[in-house]
Amino acid sequence: MTSARPHDGGMSETPSWLDGLVGNVRCAACGRLYARGDLKPVGQRDQHWFIRCTCGACGSQGIAVVMVQTAIEPPPAGRGAITVDDVLSAHELLRDYTGNVDGLFGAGSSRSR
């Protein structure tokens, strides 16, 4: 397995998908939507990107882990938008989780996706 590669966050290397997070991700501390300048890629490992999130309103910092895959096939039929129940299920899964990212998303993970 490869180690995490540093990413300088320079505009010339900014991944295009990062703009999709702007206006869709909120600060966990104050609830403000992150602006483009609040999100900086700091590393990458395989399909996982590590994004430093710094809230422009309250100054809180966090790390988001984003899994990026190239869409080859359309999503399965019947799979709609993320619902409130989906978010609550994810919250329940993560609330007491003490493992690492590989434990959740790694190839050997036994969790259903």
N, C-alpha and C positions, 0 to 999 in steps of 0.2 A: 504494500500500500504506500502511496506517495505521501510525503509530508506536506503540510500547508505551505503554500507559496505566498510570500508577501506581495502586496499590491500597493503601489504608491498613491493611488487615488487621483492621479493626474487626469485632466480632462481628456487627453488623447487616448487614454486607456479605459475610460469609464464605459462599462458595459451598457449597451442600449436598453436592456430590460430594466435597468435601475429606475428609469423614468416612470415605469409602471407602478412603482412603490409610492411615488410622490402623490399625496392626496388620498392614499389608501391605508397608510400605516400611522397609528397614533402613538404619542408618548404614553408610556405606562404610568408615569407619575401625574401628569396634568391633563392628558387627553387631547392635546393639540396635535393636529395633523402635521407630519413632517414635511418640510419644504425640501427642494432639491439639494440645497447647500447643507442640510442637516445630515445627509446620508453619504458616508464615505466607505468604499470597499477597502478592507484591510487585509484580506487574505482569501485564498481559494484552495480547496482540496476536492479534486474530482469535480462533481457537480454541485458541491456545496460552496457557497460564497458567504463570507463573514463581513457584515456591514456594521460599521460604527454609526450609531444613531445618537446625535446630540441635539436635544430640544432647544430651539431658539428662544422659547418662552421661559422655561424654568431651569435650563442648564443641565437637566438630568442626562446621563449617558447610559447607553446600553449597547448590546451586540445582538444583531438579528442574524439568523442563519437562514439563507435563502437557497433552496434547491432549484437549480436551473437545468431544464432538459429541453432539447429540441423536439418540437412537436412533429412527429412523423405521421401519426394516424390521428384522425379526429377522435374526440372523446367518445367513450361508449354511449350508446343510445340510452336515454333515461337518466343520465347523470346531469342534473341541473345545477343551478347556482348554489353556492354555499348557503346553508340555512342557519338560523339561530341555534337549532339543535346540533348542527355540526360543530359550531363554535363551542357550545357547552360540553360536548363530548371531548373535544380537544383539551378544554380546560380541565376536565376531570382526569384525563390521561396524564397531563403534565403537572397537576397540582402537587402530587407527592412523589414525582419521578426524581430519582437521584442519580441516574446514570448519565452517560455522555451522549453526544449526537449520534455516534455510530450505533449505540444501543437502540435508538429510535428508528434511524433511517438506514443503517448499514445493511449490506447484502445478507448478513446472517441473522437479521432481525426476525423474530417470530411474531411481531405485531402485524395485524392486518392493516392494509393501506387503503 
